[in-house]
Amino acid sequence: MRIGEVAKATGLTAATIRFYEKSNMLPAVKRGPDGHRAFTLEHVEWLTLLYWLRETGMSVHDMRRFTALAKAGETGLPERREILETHAATLKARREAIDRCESILAVKMARYGSDKGAI
């Protein structure tokens, strides 16, 4: 697959895909006889994971550490799991904060529908 096809499949821009490749967050990408990158389904899977990790707020630093550990194989499994568990806990805390904010907004919107006229 060429970079345009991979961008379409993953929702990432070509520039972001190149960044992840240059940052060594992908398995090695071979080049075809024409010099263009030749991505595989494995790359698409990795890029999709990277997309979602970044989309949910994981730092590039943690993403680099995670991918380095993945490349190390089985020995990196415990730390990879720890990175994901920490990230999941962060997401849970963010979700709880957003839920509290949503509740406050609901109360405020209900007041605007009544005659109370409070701020």
C-alpha positions as CSV (number, residue, x, y, z in Angstrom):
1,M,0.0,0.0,0.0
2,R,1.1,3.5,-0.7
3,I,1.0,6.3,1.9
4,G,-2.1,7.9,0.5
5,E,-4.0,4.6,0.8
6,V,-2.7,4.1,4.4
7,A,-3.7,7.7,5.2
8,K,-7.2,7.0,4.0
9,A,-7.5,3.7,5.9
10,T,-6.2,5.2,9.2
11,G,-7.5,8.7,9.2
12,L,-4.0,10.0,9.6
13,T,-2.3,12.5,7.3
14,A,0.7,11.5,5.3
15,A,2.8,13.9,7.3
16,T,1.7,12.2,10.6
17,I,2.5,8.8,9.1
18,R,6.0,10.0,8.1
19,F,6.4,11.4,11.6
20,Y,5.6,8.1,13.2
21,E,7.9,6.3,10.8
22,K,10.8,8.7,11.4
23,S,10.1,8.5,15.2
24,N,10.7,4.7,14.9
25,M,7.2,3.9,16.2
26,L,6.4,1.6,13.3
27,P,8.0,-1.7,12.2
28,A,10.4,-1.0,9.4
29,V,8.7,0.1,6.2
30,K,10.3,-1.3,3.1
31,R,10.5,0.6,-0.2
32,G,9.4,-0.6,-3.5
33,P,11.6,-0.6,-6.6
34,D,10.2,2.9,-7.4
35,G,11.5,4.2,-4.0
36,H,8.0,4.7,-2.5
37,R,7.1,3.3,0.9
38,A,5.4,-0.1,0.7
39,F,3.1,-0.4,3.8
40,T,1.5,-3.6,4.9
41,L,-1.6,-4.4,6.9
42,E,0.6,-4.7,10.0
43,H,1.6,-1.0,9.5
44,V,-2.1,-0.1,9.1
45,E,-2.8,-1.9,12.4
46,W,0.0,-0.1,14.1
47,L,-1.0,3.3,12.7
48,T,-4.6,2.7,13.8
49,L,-3.4,2.0,17.3
50,L,-1.2,5.0,17.3
51,Y,-4.1,7.1,16.1
52,W,-6.3,6.1,18.9
53,L,-3.6,6.4,21.6
54,R,-3.0,9.9,20.5
55,E,-6.7,10.7,20.0
56,T,-7.3,9.7,23.6
57,G,-4.5,12.0,24.8
58,M,-1.5,9.7,25.3
59,S,1.7,11.6,25.1
60,V,4.1,11.0,22.2
61,H,6.7,10.1,24.8
62,D,4.6,7.3,26.1
63,M,3.7,6.2,22.6
64,R,7.4,6.0,21.8
65,R,8.1,4.0,24.9
66,F,5.1,1.6,24.2
67,T,6.3,1.0,20.6
68,A,9.9,0.4,21.7
69,L,8.7,-2.2,24.2
70,A,6.5,-3.8,21.6
71,K,9.5,-4.2,19.3
72,A,11.5,-5.8,22.1
73,G,9.0,-8.6,22.2
74,E,7.8,-10.6,25.2
75,T,10.1,-9.0,27.7
76,G,8.3,-5.7,27.3
77,L,4.8,-7.1,27.9
78,P,4.5,-6.1,31.6
79,E,5.6,-2.5,31.0
80,R,3.4,-2.2,28.0
81,R,0.5,-3.4,30.0
82,E,1.4,-0.9,32.7
83,I,1.5,2.0,30.2
84,L,-2.0,1.0,28.9
85,E,-3.4,0.6,32.4
86,T,-2.1,4.0,33.4
87,H,-3.6,5.5,30.3
88,A,-6.9,3.8,30.9
89,A,-7.0,5.2,34.5
90,T,-6.3,8.7,33.1
91,L,-9.2,8.3,30.6
92,K,-11.5,7.1,33.4
93,A,-10.6,10.2,35.5
94,R,-11.2,12.5,32.5
95,R,-14.5,10.8,31.8
96,E,-15.6,11.3,35.4
97,A,-14.7,14.9,35.2
98,I,-16.6,15.4,32.0
99,D,-19.6,13.6,33.5
100,R,-19.6,16.0,36.4
101,C,-19.4,19.0,34.1
102,E,-22.2,17.6,32.0
103,S,-24.4,17.3,35.2
104,I,-23.7,20.9,36.1
105,L,-24.5,22.1,32.6
106,A,-27.8,20.1,32.7
107,V,-28.8,21.9,35.9
108,K,-27.9,25.3,34.4
109,M,-29.8,24.6,31.2
110,A,-32.9,23.5,33.2
111,R,-32.8,26.8,35.1
112,Y,-32.8,28.7,31.8
113,G,-35.9,26.9,30.9
114,S,-37.6,28.0,34.1
115,D,-38.5,31.4,35.6
116,K,-35.7,31.3,38.1
117,G,-33.3,33.4,35.9
118,A,-30.2,32.6,37.9
119,I,-26.7,32.9,36.4
